[in-house]
Amino acid sequence: MKDTHIPDQTSPSPQPATWRIVLAFILDFFTAFWVLGFLVASILGGRTENGFELNGLSAIVFFASIVAYFVVFNKYLGGTIWKRLLKAKR
């Protein structure tokens, strides 16, 4: 009888280091905070001399946009900006 056993070639790919995942999240959060903060403040009128200040509806839009950033990038675009740059995708 002929041996028809084929070795398993679907070995799991190595997981990224935990520090990469944590660093990617921190950098993504700060990037989203500043970029989306300035964007929302520019559109809804919350810019100040020192940056931006968001209250009420503009703050809600801002926080929703941060959540949307993480959801959209992770679910539809293959990972956030810093996850992709640091190769921290699981």
PDB file of N, CA, C and O in Angstrom:
ATOM      1  N   MET A   1       0.817  -1.171   0.000  1.00  0.00           N
ATOM      2  CA  MET A   1       0.000   0.000   0.000  1.00  0.00           C
ATOM      3  C   MET A   1       0.867   1.242   0.000  1.00  0.00           C
ATOM      4  O   MET A   1       1.930   1.278   0.620  1.00  0.00           O
ATOM      5  N   LYS A   2       0.405   2.243  -0.693  1.00  0.00           N
ATOM      6  CA  LYS A   2       1.132   3.492  -0.832  1.00  0.00           C
ATOM      7  C   LYS A   2       0.748   4.445   0.309  1.00  0.00           C
ATOM      8  O   LYS A   2      -0.423   4.545   0.674  1.00  0.00           O
ATOM      9  N   ASP A   3       1.738   5.137   0.860  1.00  0.00           N
ATOM     10  CA  ASP A   3       1.470   6.095   1.938  1.00  0.00           C
ATOM     11  C   ASP A   3       0.926   7.385   1.329  1.00  0.00           C
ATOM     12  O   ASP A   3       1.632   8.079   0.598  1.00  0.00           O
ATOM     13  N   THR A   4      -0.320   7.698   1.632  1.00  0.00           N
ATOM     14  CA  THR A   4      -0.968   8.884   1.061  1.00  0.00           C
ATOM     15  C   THR A   4      -1.083  10.015   2.076  1.00  0.00           C
ATOM     16  O   THR A   4      -1.832  10.970   1.873  1.00  0.00           O
ATOM     17  N   HIS A   5      -0.344   9.898   3.152  1.00  0.00           N
ATOM     18  CA  HIS A   5      -0.398  10.944   4.169  1.00  0.00           C
ATOM     19  C   HIS A   5       0.338  12.187   3.659  1.00  0.00           C
ATOM     20  O   HIS A   5       1.514  12.122   3.299  1.00  0.00           O
ATOM     21  N   ILE A   6      -0.374  13.318   3.635  1.00  0.00           N
ATOM     22  CA  ILE A   6       0.206  14.591   3.222  1.00  0.00           C
ATOM     23  C   ILE A   6       0.457  15.408   4.484  1.00  0.00           C
ATOM     24  O   ILE A   6      -0.452  15.595   5.293  1.00  0.00           O
ATOM     25  N   PRO A   7       1.681  15.894   4.658  1.00  0.00           N
ATOM     26  CA  PRO A   7       1.958  16.676   5.863  1.00  0.00           C
ATOM     27  C   PRO A   7       1.101  17.941   5.910  1.00  0.00           C
ATOM     28  O   PRO A   7       0.772  18.531   4.881  1.00  0.00           O
ATOM     29  N   ASP A   8       0.756  18.332   7.119  1.00  0.00           N
ATOM     30  CA  ASP A   8      -0.077  19.509   7.328  1.00  0.00           C
ATOM     31  C   ASP A   8       0.732  20.762   6.991  1.00  0.00           C
ATOM     32  O   ASP A   8       1.728  21.066   7.647  1.00  0.00           O
ATOM     33  N   GLN A   9       0.292  21.478   5.965  1.00  0.00           N
ATOM     34  CA  GLN A   9       0.992  22.683   5.556  1.00  0.00           C
ATOM     35  C   GLN A   9       0.248  23.943   5.982  1.00  0.00           C
ATOM     36  O   GLN A   9       0.571  25.042   5.530  1.00  0.00           O
ATOM     37  N   THR A  10      -0.721  23.789   6.828  1.00  0.00           N
ATOM     38  CA  THR A  10      -1.492  24.933   7.303  1.00  0.00           C
ATOM     39  C   THR A  10      -1.106  25.277   8.732  1.00  0.00           C
ATOM     40  O   THR A  10      -1.967  25.473   9.590  1.00  0.00           O
ATOM     41  N   SER A  11       0.196  25.348   8.978  1.00  0.00           N
ATOM     42  CA  SER A  11       0.646  25.686  10.319  1.00  0.00           C
ATOM     43  C   SER A  11       0.258  27.133  10.621  1.00  0.00           C
ATOM     44  O   SER A  11       0.291  27.996   9.744  1.00  0.00           O
ATOM     45  N   PRO A  12      -0.105  27.377  11.865  1.00  0.00           N
ATOM     46  CA  PRO A  12      -0.539  28.729  12.208  1.00  0.00           C
ATOM     47  C   PRO A  12       0.584  29.737  12.052  1.00  0.00           C
ATOM     48  O   PRO A  12       1.740  29.458  12.371  1.00  0.00           O
ATOM     49  N   SER A  13       0.222  30.922  11.552  1.00  0.00           N
ATOM     50  CA  SER A  13       1.238  31.958  11.400  1.00  0.00           C
ATOM     51  C   SER A  13       1.585  32.521  12.775  1.00  0.00           C
ATOM     52  O   SER A  13       0.740  32.542  13.670  1.00  0.00           O
ATOM     53  N   PRO A  14       2.801  32.968  12.942  1.00  0.00           N
ATOM     54  CA  PRO A  14       3.205  33.481  14.257  1.00  0.00           C
ATOM     55  C   PRO A  14       2.402  34.728  14.626  1.00  0.00           C
ATOM     56  O   PRO A  14       2.134  35.587  13.786  1.00  0.00           O
ATOM     57  N   GLN A  15       2.030  34.801  15.889  1.00  0.00           N
ATOM     58  CA  GLN A  15       1.271  35.942  16.393  1.00  0.00           C
ATOM     59  C   GLN A  15       2.219  37.118  16.615  1.00  0.00           C
ATOM     60  O   GLN A  15       3.381  36.916  16.967  1.00  0.00           O
ATOM     61  N   PRO A  16       1.727  38.359  16.411  1.00  0.00           N
ATOM     62  CA  PRO A  16       2.599  39.511  16.676  1.00  0.00           C
ATOM     63  C   PRO A  16       2.858  39.656  18.172  1.00  0.00           C
ATOM     64  O   PRO A  16       2.071  39.195  18.999  1.00  0.00           O
ATOM     65  N   ALA A  17       3.951  40.292  18.499  1.00  0.00           N
ATOM     66  CA  ALA A  17       4.304  40.512  19.901  1.00  0.00           C
ATOM     67  C   ALA A  17       3.259  41.403  20.563  1.00  0.00           C
ATOM     68  O   ALA A  17       2.690  42.288  19.924  1.00  0.00           O
ATOM     69  N   THR A  18       3.019  41.165  21.824  1.00  0.00           N
ATOM     70  CA  THR A  18       2.010  41.927  22.566  1.00  0.00           C
ATOM     71  C   THR A  18       2.347  43.407  22.585  1.00  0.00           C
ATOM     72  O   THR A  18       1.445  44.241  22.499  1.00  0.00           O
ATOM     73  N   TRP A  19       3.621  43.755  22.695  1.00  0.00           N
ATOM     74  CA  TRP A  19       3.998  45.166  22.737  1.00  0.00           C
ATOM     75  C   TRP A  19       3.611  45.872  21.454  1.00  0.00           C
ATOM     76  O   TRP A  19       3.267  47.053  21.485  1.00  0.00           O
ATOM     77  N   ARG A  20       3.658  45.172  20.313  1.00  0.00           N
ATOM     78  CA  ARG A  20       3.242  45.784  19.043  1.00  0.00           C
ATOM     79  C   ARG A  20       1.755  46.087  19.038  1.00  0.00           C
ATOM     80  O   ARG A  20       1.332  47.143  18.569  1.00  0.00           O
ATOM     81  N   ILE A  21       0.969  45.168  19.556  1.00  0.00           N
ATOM     82  CA  ILE A  21      -0.480  45.349  19.589  1.00  0.00           C
ATOM     83  C   ILE A  21      -0.854  46.514  20.500  1.00  0.00           C
ATOM     84  O   ILE A  21      -1.695  47.340  20.146  1.00  0.00           O
ATOM     85  N   VAL A  22      -0.228  46.576  21.671  1.00  0.00           N
ATOM     86  CA  VAL A  22      -0.513  47.652  22.628  1.00  0.00           C
ATOM     87  C   VAL A  22      -0.058  48.997  22.069  1.00  0.00           C
ATOM     88  O   VAL A  22      -0.793  49.982  22.141  1.00  0.00           O
ATOM     89  N   LEU A  23       1.147  49.041  21.515  1.00  0.00           N
ATOM     90  CA  LEU A  23       1.658  50.282  20.948  1.00  0.00           C
ATOM     91  C   LEU A  23       0.790  50.753  19.780  1.00  0.00           C
ATOM     92  O   LEU A  23       0.522  51.947  19.648  1.00  0.00           O
ATOM     93  N   ALA A  24       0.353  49.825  18.942  1.00  0.00           N
ATOM     94  CA  ALA A  24      -0.512  50.185  17.812  1.00  0.00           C
ATOM     95  C   ALA A  24      -1.815  50.795  18.314  1.00  0.00           C
ATOM     96  O   ALA A  24      -2.283  51.788  17.757  1.00  0.00           O
ATOM     97  N   PHE A  25      -2.408  50.215  19.359  1.00  0.00           N
ATOM     98  CA  PHE A  25      -3.656  50.764  19.900  1.00  0.00           C
ATOM     99  C   PHE A  25      -3.439  52.170  20.448  1.00  0.00           C
ATOM    100  O   PHE A  25      -4.240  53.066  20.184  1.00  0.00           O
ATOM    101  N   ILE A  26      -2.366  52.372  21.206  1.00  0.00           N
ATOM    102  CA  ILE A  26      -2.094  53.687  21.792  1.00  0.00           C
ATOM    103  C   ILE A  26      -1.875  54.724  20.692  1.00  0.00           C
ATOM    104  O   ILE A  26      -2.444  55.814  20.747  1.00  0.00           O
ATOM    105  N   LEU A  27      -1.064  54.395  19.703  1.00  0.00           N
ATOM    106  CA  LEU A  27      -0.806  55.328  18.609  1.00  0.00           C
ATOM    107  C   LEU A  27      -2.062  55.588  17.783  1.00  0.00           C
ATOM    108  O   LEU A  27      -2.296  56.717  17.352  1.00  0.00           O
ATOM    109  N   ASP A  28      -2.866  54.559  17.562  1.00  0.00           N
ATOM    110  CA  ASP A  28      -4.133  54.739  16.851  1.00  0.00           C
ATOM    111  C   ASP A  28      -5.067  55.656  17.616  1.00  0.00           C
ATOM    112  O   ASP A  28      -5.714  56.523  17.028  1.00  0.00           O
ATOM    113  N   PHE A  29      -5.139  55.468  18.924  1.00  0.00           N
ATOM    114  CA  PHE A  29      -6.030  56.301  19.726  1.00  0.00           C
ATOM    115  C   PHE A  29      -5.598  57.771  19.668  1.00  0.00           C
ATOM    116  O   PHE A  29      -6.430  58.650  19.445  1.00  0.00           O
ATOM    117  N   PHE A  30      -4.305  58.041  19.867  1.00  0.00           N
ATOM    118  CA  PHE A  30      -3.835  59.421  19.815  1.00  0.00           C
ATOM    119  C   PHE A  30      -3.976  60.020  18.421  1.00  0.00           C
ATOM    120  O   PHE A  30      -4.336  61.189  18.284  1.00  0.00           O
ATOM    121  N   THR A  31      -3.699  59.237  17.393  1.00  0.00           N
ATOM    122  CA  THR A  31      -3.866  59.718  16.027  1.00  0.00           C
ATOM    123  C   THR A  31      -5.328  60.054  15.758  1.00  0.00           C
ATOM    124  O   THR A  31      -5.633  61.127  15.236  1.00  0.00           O
ATOM    125  N   ALA A  32      -6.234  59.142  16.112  1.00  0.00           N
ATOM    126  CA  ALA A  32      -7.660  59.392  15.909  1.00  0.00           C
ATOM    127  C   ALA A  32      -8.125  60.585  16.730  1.00  0.00           C
ATOM    128  O   ALA A  32      -8.909  61.403  16.250  1.00  0.00           O
ATOM    129  N   PHE A  33      -7.644  60.688  17.970  1.00  0.00           N
ATOM    130  CA  PHE A  33      -8.045  61.791  18.840  1.00  0.00           C
ATOM    131  C   PHE A  33      -7.685  63.132  18.208  1.00  0.00           C
ATOM    132  O   PHE A  33      -8.541  64.009  18.098  1.00  0.00           O
ATOM    133  N   TRP A  34      -6.440  63.302  17.795  1.00  0.00           N
ATOM    134  CA  TRP A  34      -6.008  64.593  17.270  1.00  0.00           C
ATOM    135  C   TRP A  34      -6.565  64.871  15.887  1.00  0.00           C
ATOM    136  O   TRP A  34      -7.069  65.966  15.640  1.00  0.00           O
ATOM    137  N   VAL A  35      -6.486  63.919  14.990  1.00  0.00           N
ATOM    138  CA  VAL A  35      -6.954  64.152  13.620  1.00  0.00           C
ATOM    139  C   VAL A  35      -8.463  64.348  13.597  1.00  0.00           C
ATOM    140  O   VAL A  35      -8.954  65.323  13.029  1.00  0.00           O
ATOM    141  N   LEU A  36      -9.199  63.429  14.209  1.00  0.00           N
ATOM    142  CA  LEU A  36     -10.658  63.550  14.204  1.00  0.00           C
ATOM    143  C   LEU A  36     -11.119  64.726  15.054  1.00  0.00           C
ATOM    144  O   LEU A  36     -12.125  65.360  14.734  1.00  0.00           O
ATOM    145  N   GLY A  37     -10.401  65.027  16.129  1.00  0.00           N
ATOM    146  CA  GLY A  37     -10.742  66.185  16.948  1.00  0.00           C
ATOM    147  C   GLY A  37     -10.646  67.478  16.158  1.00  0.00           C
ATOM    148  O   GLY A  37     -11.560  68.302  16.191  1.00  0.00           O
ATOM    149  N   PHE A  38      -9.541  67.657  15.447  1.00  0.00           N
ATOM    150  CA  PHE A  38      -9.389  68.859  14.638  1.00  0.00           C
ATOM    151  C   PHE A  38     -10.394  68.883  13.493  1.00  0.00           C
ATOM    152  O   PHE A  38     -10.908  69.946  13.145  1.00  0.00           O
ATOM    153  N   LEU A  39     -10.678  67.736  12.908  1.00  0.00           N
ATOM    154  CA  LEU A  39     -11.646  67.664  11.813  1.00  0.00           C
ATOM    155  C   LEU A  39     -13.048  68.052  12.288  1.00  0.00           C
ATOM    156  O   LEU A  39     -13.704  68.894  11.675  1.00  0.00           O
ATOM    157  N   VAL A  40     -13.500  67.439  13.375  1.00  0.00           N
ATOM    158  CA  VAL A  40     -14.828  67.748  13.913  1.00  0.00           C
ATOM    159  C   VAL A  40     -14.881  69.194  14.380  1.00  0.00           C
ATOM    160  O   VAL A  40     -15.874  69.883  14.146  1.00  0.00           O
ATOM    161  N   ALA A  41     -13.832  69.662  15.036  1.00  0.00           N
ATOM    162  CA  ALA A  41     -13.803  71.050  15.514  1.00  0.00           C
ATOM    163  C   ALA A  41     -13.820  72.034  14.341  1.00  0.00           C
ATOM    164  O   ALA A  41     -14.451  73.088  14.426  1.00  0.00           O
ATOM    165  N   SER A  42     -13.144  71.702  13.267  1.00  0.00           N
ATOM    166  CA  SER A  42     -13.133  72.589  12.102  1.00  0.00           C
ATOM    167  C   SER A  42     -14.500  72.655  11.445  1.00  0.00           C
ATOM    168  O   SER A  42     -14.935  73.721  11.011  1.00  0.00           O
ATOM    169  N   ILE A  43     -15.171  71.530  11.373  1.00  0.00           N
ATOM    170  CA  ILE A  43     -16.482  71.484  10.718  1.00  0.00           C
ATOM    171  C   ILE A  43     -17.568  72.088  11.604  1.00  0.00           C
ATOM    172  O   ILE A  43     -18.414  72.840  11.122  1.00  0.00           O
ATOM    173  N   LEU A  44     -17.547  71.762  12.897  1.00  0.00           N
ATOM    174  CA  LEU A  44     -18.627  72.187  13.791  1.00  0.00           C
ATOM    175  C   LEU A  44     -18.274  73.398  14.652  1.00  0.00           C
ATOM    176  O   LEU A  44     -19.048  73.764  15.537  1.00  0.00           O
ATOM    177  N   GLY A  45     -17.138  74.019  14.414  1.00  0.00           N
ATOM    178  CA  GLY A  45     -16.800  75.260  15.079  1.00  0.00           C
ATOM    179  C   GLY A  45     -16.280  75.132  16.492  1.00  0.00           C
ATOM    180  O   GLY A  45     -16.723  75.877  17.366  1.00  0.00           O
ATOM    181  N   GLY A  46     -15.378  74.237  16.752  1.00  0.00           N
ATOM    182  CA  GLY A  46     -14.818  74.094  18.089  1.00  0.00           C
ATOM    183  C   GLY A  46     -13.336  74.386  18.162  1.00  0.00           C
ATOM    184  O   GLY A  46     -12.698  74.079  19.169  1.00  0.00           O
ATOM    185  N   ARG A  47     -12.763  74.986  17.097  1.00  0.00           N
ATOM    186  CA  ARG A  47     -11.323  75.292  17.098  1.00  0.00           C
ATOM    187  C   ARG A  47     -11.044  76.464  18.014  1.00  0.00           C
ATOM    188  O   ARG A  47     -11.825  77.412  18.085  1.00  0.00           O
ATOM    189  N   THR A  48      -9.912  76.393  18.721  1.00  0.00           N
ATOM    190  CA  THR A  48      -9.452  77.480  19.580  1.00  0.00           C
ATOM    191  C   THR A  48      -8.012  77.801  19.215  1.00  0.00           C
ATOM    192  O   THR A  48      -7.423  77.142  18.358  1.00  0.00           O
ATOM    193  N   GLU A  49      -7.445  78.809  19.861  1.00  0.00           N
ATOM    194  CA  GLU A  49      -6.045  79.163  19.602  1.00  0.00           C
ATOM    195  C   GLU A  49      -5.102  78.044  20.018  1.00  0.00           C
ATOM    196  O   GLU A  49      -4.041  77.868  19.419  1.00  0.00           O
ATOM    197  N   ASN A  50      -5.483  77.290  21.037  1.00  0.00           N
ATOM    198  CA  ASN A  50      -4.623  76.228  21.566  1.00  0.00           C
ATOM    199  C   ASN A  50      -4.970  74.842  21.042  1.00  0.00           C
ATOM    200  O   ASN A  50      -4.387  73.860  21.501  1.00  0.00           O
ATOM    201  N   GLY A  51      -5.882  74.729  20.115  1.00  0.00           N
ATOM    202  CA  GLY A  51      -6.268  73.416  19.595  1.00  0.00           C
ATOM    203  C   GLY A  51      -7.747  73.362  19.306  1.00  0.00           C
ATOM    204  O   GLY A  51      -8.240  74.015  18.386  1.00  0.00           O
ATOM    205  N   PHE A  52      -8.464  72.564  20.111  1.00  0.00           N
ATOM    206  CA  PHE A  52      -9.903  72.460  19.917  1.00  0.00           C
ATOM    207  C   PHE A  52     -10.590  72.199  21.244  1.00  0.00           C
ATOM    208  O   PHE A  52      -9.997  71.673  22.186  1.00  0.00           O
ATOM    209  N   GLU A  53     -11.862  72.583  21.291  1.00  0.00           N
ATOM    210  CA  GLU A  53     -12.688  72.358  22.470  1.00  0.00           C
ATOM    211  C   GLU A  53     -14.066  71.947  21.979  1.00  0.00           C
ATOM    212  O   GLU A  53     -14.733  72.698  21.268  1.00  0.00           O
ATOM    213  N   LEU A  54     -14.483  70.753  22.361  1.00  0.00           N
ATOM    214  CA  LEU A  54     -15.756  70.218  21.885  1.00  0.00           C
ATOM    215  C   LEU A  54     -16.710  70.018  23.057  1.00  0.00           C
ATOM    216  O   LEU A  54     -16.342  69.456  24.088  1.00  0.00           O
ATOM    217  N   ASN A  55     -17.933  70.485  22.880  1.00  0.00           N
ATOM    218  CA  ASN A  55     -18.979  70.356  23.902  1.00  0.00           C
ATOM    219  C   ASN A  55     -20.271  69.928  23.233  1.00  0.00           C
ATOM    220  O   ASN A  55     -20.496  70.210  22.056  1.00  0.00           O
ATOM    221  N   GLY A  56     -21.108  69.254  23.979  1.00  0.00           N
ATOM    222  CA  GLY A  56     -22.443  68.906  23.491  1.00  0.00           C
ATOM    223  C   GLY A  56     -22.426  67.992  22.290  1.00  0.00           C
ATOM    224  O   GLY A  56     -21.770  66.950  22.295  1.00  0.00           O
ATOM    225  N   LEU A  57     -23.157  68.392  21.254  1.00  0.00           N
ATOM    226  CA  LEU A  57     -23.307  67.577  20.054  1.00  0.00           C
ATOM    227  C   LEU A  57     -21.968  67.323  19.365  1.00  0.00           C
ATOM    228  O   LEU A  57     -21.719  66.218  18.885  1.00  0.00           O
ATOM    229  N   SER A  58     -21.111  68.335  19.315  1.00  0.00           N
ATOM    230  CA  SER A  58     -19.816  68.135  18.651  1.00  0.00           C
ATOM    231  C   SER A  58     -18.965  67.096  19.383  1.00  0.00           C
ATOM    232  O   SER A  58     -18.222  66.350  18.745  1.00  0.00           O
ATOM    233  N   ALA A  59     -19.064  67.039  20.703  1.00  0.00           N
ATOM    234  CA  ALA A  59     -18.334  66.018  21.469  1.00  0.00           C
ATOM    235  C   ALA A  59     -18.888  64.625  21.187  1.00  0.00           C
ATOM    236  O   ALA A  59     -18.127  63.664  21.077  1.00  0.00           O
ATOM    237  N   ILE A  60     -20.197  64.514  21.071  1.00  0.00           N
ATOM    238  CA  ILE A  60     -20.817  63.218  20.756  1.00  0.00           C
ATOM    239  C   ILE A  60     -20.390  62.761  19.364  1.00  0.00           C
ATOM    240  O   ILE A  60     -20.056  61.593  19.166  1.00  0.00           O
ATOM    241  N   VAL A  61     -20.401  63.684  18.399  1.00  0.00           N
ATOM    242  CA  VAL A  61     -19.954  63.357  17.043  1.00  0.00           C
ATOM    243  C   VAL A  61     -18.491  62.920  17.063  1.00  0.00           C
ATOM    244  O   VAL A  61     -18.113  61.974  16.372  1.00  0.00           O
ATOM    245  N   PHE A  62     -17.684  63.600  17.844  1.00  0.00           N
ATOM    246  CA  PHE A  62     -16.271  63.278  17.962  1.00  0.00           C
ATOM    247  C   PHE A  62     -16.064  61.868  18.514  1.00  0.00           C
ATOM    248  O   PHE A  62     -15.318  61.079  17.933  1.00  0.00           O
ATOM    249  N   PHE A  63     -16.718  61.547  19.628  1.00  0.00           N
ATOM    250  CA  PHE A  63     -16.555  60.214  20.214  1.00  0.00           C
ATOM    251  C   PHE A  63     -17.095  59.126  19.286  1.00  0.00           C
ATOM    252  O   PHE A  63     -16.510  58.047  19.184  1.00  0.00           O
ATOM    253  N   ALA A  64     -18.205  59.408  18.615  1.00  0.00           N
ATOM    254  CA  ALA A  64     -18.750  58.437  17.655  1.00  0.00           C
ATOM    255  C   ALA A  64     -17.783  58.229  16.496  1.00  0.00           C
ATOM    256  O   ALA A  64     -17.659  57.116  15.986  1.00  0.00           O
ATOM    257  N   SER A  65     -17.099  59.288  16.076  1.00  0.00           N
ATOM    258  CA  SER A  65     -16.150  59.142  14.967  1.00  0.00           C
ATOM    259  C   SER A  65     -14.920  58.326  15.379  1.00  0.00           C
ATOM    260  O   SER A  65     -14.346  57.618  14.552  1.00  0.00           O
ATOM    261  N   ILE A  66     -14.515  58.418  16.638  1.00  0.00           N
ATOM    262  CA  ILE A  66     -13.397  57.590  17.117  1.00  0.00           C
ATOM    263  C   ILE A  66     -13.802  56.110  17.108  1.00  0.00           C
ATOM    264  O   ILE A  66     -13.039  55.254  16.659  1.00  0.00           O
ATOM    265  N   VAL A  67     -14.992  55.824  17.601  1.00  0.00           N
ATOM    266  CA  VAL A  67     -15.488  54.443  17.582  1.00  0.00           C
ATOM    267  C   VAL A  67     -15.589  53.953  16.143  1.00  0.00           C
ATOM    268  O   VAL A  67     -15.181  52.833  15.834  1.00  0.00           O
ATOM    269  N   ALA A  68     -16.135  54.792  15.260  1.00  0.00           N
ATOM    270  CA  ALA A  68     -16.278  54.419  13.852  1.00  0.00           C
ATOM    271  C   ALA A  68     -14.913  54.168  13.208  1.00  0.00           C
ATOM    272  O   ALA A  68     -14.779  53.269  12.377  1.00  0.00           O
ATOM    273  N   TYR A  69     -13.915  54.941  13.578  1.00  0.00           N
ATOM    274  CA  TYR A  69     -12.559  54.740  13.050  1.00  0.00           C
ATOM    275  C   TYR A  69     -12.083  53.317  13.325  1.00  0.00           C
ATOM    276  O   TYR A  69     -11.623  52.622  12.419  1.00  0.00           O
ATOM    277  N   PHE A  70     -12.196  52.887  14.586  1.00  0.00           N
ATOM    278  CA  PHE A  70     -11.723  51.550  14.941  1.00  0.00           C
ATOM    279  C   PHE A  70     -12.570  50.459  14.291  1.00  0.00           C
ATOM    280  O   PHE A  70     -12.027  49.464  13.813  1.00  0.00           O
ATOM    281  N   VAL A  71     -13.873  50.629  14.267  1.00  0.00           N
ATOM    282  CA  VAL A  71     -14.755  49.614  13.693  1.00  0.00           C
ATOM    283  C   VAL A  71     -14.540  49.493  12.188  1.00  0.00           C
ATOM    284  O   VAL A  71     -14.339  48.392  11.675  1.00  0.00           O
ATOM    285  N   VAL A  72     -14.581  50.612  11.484  1.00  0.00           N
ATOM    286  CA  VAL A  72     -14.467  50.579  10.020  1.00  0.00           C
ATOM    287  C   VAL A  72     -13.097  50.072   9.588  1.00  0.00           C
ATOM    288  O   VAL A  72     -13.001  49.203   8.721  1.00  0.00           O
ATOM    289  N   PHE A  73     -12.046  50.606  10.182  1.00  0.00           N
ATOM    290  CA  PHE A  73     -10.707  50.185   9.763  1.00  0.00           C
ATOM    291  C   PHE A  73     -10.459  48.713  10.074  1.00  0.00           C
ATOM    292  O   PHE A  73      -9.896  48.003   9.241  1.00  0.00           O
ATOM    293  N   ASN A  74     -10.860  48.242  11.241  1.00  0.00           N
ATOM    294  CA  ASN A  74     -10.609  46.839  11.591  1.00  0.00           C
ATOM    295  C   ASN A  74     -11.496  45.882  10.815  1.00  0.00           C
ATOM    296  O   ASN A  74     -11.037  44.817  10.402  1.00  0.00           O
ATOM    297  N   LYS A  75     -12.743  46.236  10.611  1.00  0.00           N
ATOM    298  CA  LYS A  75     -13.675  45.302   9.978  1.00  0.00           C
ATOM    299  C   LYS A  75     -13.586  45.315   8.456  1.00  0.00           C
ATOM    300  O   LYS A  75     -13.650  44.261   7.823  1.00  0.00           O
ATOM    301  N   TYR A  76     -13.440  46.502   7.864  1.00  0.00           N
ATOM    302  CA  TYR A  76     -13.534  46.606   6.412  1.00  0.00           C
ATOM    303  C   TYR A  76     -12.221  46.903   5.701  1.00  0.00           C
ATOM    304  O   TYR A  76     -12.103  46.632   4.506  1.00  0.00           O
ATOM    305  N   LEU A  77     -11.243  47.446   6.392  1.00  0.00           N
ATOM    306  CA  LEU A  77     -10.011  47.851   5.719  1.00  0.00           C
ATOM    307  C   LEU A  77      -8.789  47.050   6.151  1.00  0.00           C
ATOM    308  O   LEU A  77      -7.665  47.427   5.818  1.00  0.00           O
ATOM    309  N   GLY A  78      -8.975  45.979   6.866  1.00  0.00           N
ATOM    310  CA  GLY A  78      -7.864  45.092   7.204  1.00  0.00           C
ATOM    311  C   GLY A  78      -6.988  45.551   8.350  1.00  0.00           C
ATOM    312  O   GLY A  78      -5.865  45.066   8.491  1.00  0.00           O
ATOM    313  N   GLY A  79      -7.456  46.452   9.158  1.00  0.00           N
ATOM    314  CA  GLY A  79      -6.688  46.909  10.314  1.00  0.00           C
ATOM    315  C   GLY A  79      -6.503  48.415  10.304  1.00  0.00           C
ATOM    316  O   GLY A  79      -6.578  49.059   9.257  1.00  0.00           O
ATOM    317  N   THR A  80      -6.263  48.961  11.477  1.00  0.00           N
ATOM    318  CA  THR A  80      -6.065  50.402  11.591  1.00  0.00           C
ATOM    319  C   THR A  80      -4.716  50.798  11.007  1.00  0.00           C
ATOM    320  O   THR A  80      -3.903  49.947  10.648  1.00  0.00           O
ATOM    321  N   ILE A  81      -4.500  52.084  10.921  1.00  0.00           N
ATOM    322  CA  ILE A  81      -3.271  52.589  10.309  1.00  0.00           C
ATOM    323  C   ILE A  81      -2.040  52.056  11.031  1.00  0.00           C
ATOM    324  O   ILE A  81      -1.134  51.515  10.398  1.00  0.00           O
ATOM    325  N   TRP A  82      -2.004  52.205  12.356  1.00  0.00           N
ATOM    326  CA  TRP A  82      -0.824  51.781  13.103  1.00  0.00           C
ATOM    327  C   TRP A  82      -0.718  50.267  13.212  1.00  0.00           C
ATOM    328  O   TRP A  82       0.394  49.747  13.307  1.00  0.00           O
ATOM    329  N   LYS A  83      -1.830  49.542  13.201  1.00  0.00           N
ATOM    330  CA  LYS A  83      -1.756  48.074  13.182  1.00  0.00           C
ATOM    331  C   LYS A  83      -1.058  47.596  11.922  1.00  0.00           C
ATOM    332  O   LYS A  83      -0.261  46.658  11.948  1.00  0.00           O
ATOM    333  N   ARG A  84      -1.371  48.254  10.831  1.00  0.00           N
ATOM    334  CA  ARG A  84      -0.767  47.856   9.564  1.00  0.00           C
ATOM    335  C   ARG A  84       0.703  48.248   9.509  1.00  0.00           C
ATOM    336  O   ARG A  84       1.536  47.476   9.033  1.00  0.00           O
ATOM    337  N   LEU A  85       1.030  49.455   9.996  1.00  0.00           N
ATOM    338  CA  LEU A  85       2.425  49.896   9.971  1.00  0.00           C
ATOM    339  C   LEU A  85       3.314  49.055  10.886  1.00  0.00           C
ATOM    340  O   LEU A  85       4.455  48.753  10.536  1.00  0.00           O
ATOM    341  N   LEU A  86       2.797  48.678  12.055  1.00  0.00           N
ATOM    342  CA  LEU A  86       3.579  47.887  13.011  1.00  0.00           C
ATOM    343  C   LEU A  86       3.411  46.381  12.831  1.00  0.00           C
ATOM    344  O   LEU A  86       3.990  45.593  13.578  1.00  0.00           O
ATOM    345  N   LYS A  87       2.618  45.988  11.841  1.00  0.00           N
ATOM    346  CA  LYS A  87       2.334  44.566  11.581  1.00  0.00           C
ATOM    347  C   LYS A  87       1.837  43.876  12.850  1.00  0.00           C
ATOM    348  O   LYS A  87       2.352  42.836  13.262  1.00  0.00           O
ATOM    349  N   ALA A  88       0.813  44.494  13.458  1.00  0.00           N
ATOM    350  CA  ALA A  88       0.285  43.996  14.717  1.00  0.00           C
ATOM    351  C   ALA A  88      -1.095  43.372  14.553  1.00  0.00           C
ATOM    352  O   ALA A  88      -1.870  43.326  15.509  1.00  0.00           O
ATOM    353  N   LYS A  89      -1.410  42.891  13.357  1.00  0.00           N
ATOM    354  CA  LYS A  89      -2.705  42.264  13.119  1.00  0.00           C
ATOM    355  C   LYS A  89      -2.708  40.838  13.620  1.00  0.00           C
ATOM    356  O   LYS A  89      -1.741  40.103  13.420  1.00  0.00           O
ATOM    357  N   ARG A  90      -3.795  40.442  14.273  1.00  0.00           N
ATOM    358  CA  ARG A  90      -3.944  39.056  14.721  1.00  0.00           C
ATOM    359  C   ARG A  90      -4.690  38.253  13.711  1.00  0.00           C
ATOM    360  O   ARG A  90      -4.913  37.060  13.914  1.00  0.00           O
TER     361      ARG A  90
END
